[in-house]
Each structure stands twice: as C-alpha cells, then as structure tokens.
Amino acid sequence: MLGKEMETSLSKFMTKLLRHTPEEYGLILDSSDGSCLMDELLFVIQSQPKWAWVKENHIRQVVNHCEKQRFEIAGQQIKARYGHSHSKVTYDPGIPPLTLFHGTTRKAAPIILKEGIHSMNRQYVHLSEGTHFASLAGSRRGELVILRIDTAKAAQSGVTFFCAGNEVWLAESIPSLCCSIYTE
C-alpha cells in the first residue's frame, strides 16, 4: 500500500506518461483511445530508478484512489480518460445532461463569459456532470469560480459533446452564450 505522498507522486508520473509525453519514455499508446497494456506501462514506470519497485497493485491503487478519476483499467488495458495533450484521442459523441459544469478562476471567468471556453493546451474542454470535479479542476490555479454550461444551447450552436466516462464530458470549445456563473 502506498502512502498518500507516494501515491500522488506516482499519479503525476502516470499522468505524464498516459496524457502528455509518452514518447519521451518509449511508451506507445493506441491512437484510437490512448490506451496501452498494463504490462507496458509497468515496464516503463519500473525503468525509472525512482520507480523500479512499483508493482501492478500500486498502479491499481492510484487508479482506484484518484479523486478526479483520470485513469481507467479495462482488462489488461489502461488509459487516461481525458486531458491528453500529446495526440488527439477519439471519443464517441454523446448526449450530455442539460447542465454541465466547468471549474475556472475568478481571473479567467470574465474572459470566458466574453470569449467562451477553449481547450488551450489540451485537446478538449473538460466539463463535469457535478460541481465536485469542476471544483477540483478549477481550484488548482486561483480563487474558484464554477461555470454552468447550457448543453442544449451549446448543441444548437454546433457543439459536439463526448463522454470520457465517470461524469466527465469533453467538447472542443463552448461558446460564451452557453456559459453562466453557477450559484447554489
């Protein structure tokens, strides 16, 4: 069993491998869904001196305890559900709930309300079915503001939504007219 600090550190390394720079470590991800075999991920992790002791159960612990549910294991495949910056992962279009949420900062909120939400250095805008995940994402960089997204209005504006699993939805961008500040 990993301690909390070590679990967080391994989670960050797995994020780097599965979402951002797999090629730096020789990890090849499936171009259709961003997955790889668990054994391949384990080999790459263990090839780093700091992580030579890691076993599959440690990876599974990180996956099971990740509050943002970043990772998914299916059989012997593992992948990041969302947040890729290395290559575009494809998802099937879906119909989201009428309201989704996006966490941001007090500084960014007025810009978003004017210009919309853009993916920035990611492939997709990340949205959630509840405020919990939006809070986790938005509170990392400053004072939290949660935006409410009117998905029906967005769909009418041509936005396609993709379900990444576990209440996380993706879109290439969200027009400003579909965004409002969420108040409980």
N, C-alpha and C positions, 0 to 999 in steps of 0.2 A: 504494500500500500504506500503510495506516495504522500508525502506531506504537502500541505497547501502551496507552499512556495515552489516546490519542485514540480508539482502538478501544473501550476501556472506557467512556469518556465518551459516545460515540455509542450504545453498547449501552444505557446507562442512559436516554438520551433516547428511544430506540426502545421501551424497556420502559414508560416513562411514556406514550408515545403508544399503544402496542398493548395495554397491560394496565390502565392506571389512569385517565388523563384525556384520552382522545382528543378529547372535545368541547371542551376548552379551546383546542384548536388547529384546530378545524373539521374534524377527521378523522371520517368516518362509517365505522363498522365494520359488517360484515354481522352481523345479530343472531343468525344461526344458528350461526356458527362464529368470529366475531370477526376475520374477515379483511378485507383491503382490497386494492385494486390496488397493485402496487409503485409505479406512477407517482404515485398519490395520496399514498402515504407519502413518496415522494421530494419531491414538491411541498411538503408540509407541513414536512419537515425543512429544505429549502432556503429556506423563507420566514423562517426564523430567521437573523438576521445571522451568528451564530457558525457556522452550518452551511451557509451559502449555497454553498459549494464542493463539497459532498458529491455523489457520483455513485452510480449503482446498484451499481457494483462495490464501493464502500465498505460499503454495506448488506449485500451478499452476503458480504463478508469477515467482518462482525460475526456474521452468521448461521452461517457455517461454523466460526468460531473460538469461539463461545460454549460454554464448558465445560458449562454446565447445559442446553444445547440448548433455550433458551427459545423460539426462533423457528423457523418452518417456511415455506419457499417452495415453492409448487406452481404451476407455470406462471408466470403473472403475478400471482398472489395471494400475499400474505404475511400471516402471523398469529403471534400469541404462542400457544404450545401450551397454556399453563396460567398461573395466577397472576392472573387478571383480578379487578379489584375494581370496575370501572365498571358492568358489566351481566352478567347470567348467560349464559355461553356453554354451549350444549348439546353433550353428547358421547354417543356410543352406549355403552350398558352393555357390559361385557366380563367375562371370567373371568380374574382375575389368577393369577400363580403362588401357590403355597400360602403363601409368605412374602414380605412386602414390608417395607421399612424406612422409618423416619421420623427425621430428624435434629432434635434439640432441644437444650436446655441442661440442665446439671446442676440449675439452679434450677427449671426447668419440669417436669422429669421426674417428680418425686413427685406433682405436681398432675395430670399426665396419667395416671399409674398409678392415681390415685384417681377422676378425673372423665372420662377419655377424651380423645381428640384432637378439638378443634373447629376450625372454619375461621377463627375470629377475624375479621379484617377482609378476608378473602378469601372467595371463593365455595366453595372446596373445600379439603379437607385434601390436601396433596401427599405422595405416597408414591413410593418407587422400588424397582426390582427388585434393585438392588445397593446396597452401602453407600457407593459413591463419591458419588452425587448426594445421598444423605442427609447425608453428611459436609459437602458444600459448603453445603447449606442450613442445617444446624444449627450450624456453627462460626462463623457471622457474628455471633452475639449473646452469646457466652459460651463457657464450657467445654462441649465437645461430649459429648452422650450420644446413642447410636443406639438406637432402639427397634425391636424385631421385632414385626411385625404378623401375627397368625394370620388369614389371609384366609378360611379355611374357617369358623372360629368366627365371624368378622365377618359373613360371608354368612348363616350360620344365625341371627344376631341381626338380620337385615334390612338389612344394609349393601349398597348397590349400588356397584360399582366401575366406573370409567370410564377407558379408556386414552387418555391425552393424547399418546401417541407417545414413542418413544425411551426406553423403560423407565420412563416416569413414569405413575403411576396416581393417580386422584383419587377422593375419596369425600366426602360431605357431613360425616360425622363417623365416628369409630371409638370404639366402647365400650371402656372401660378393661379389661374382662376379655379383650380381644383383644391387649393390649399387654404386652410384657415388655422388660426391658433386654437388649440384644444384647451378648453377649460372644463374642469369637472363639474 
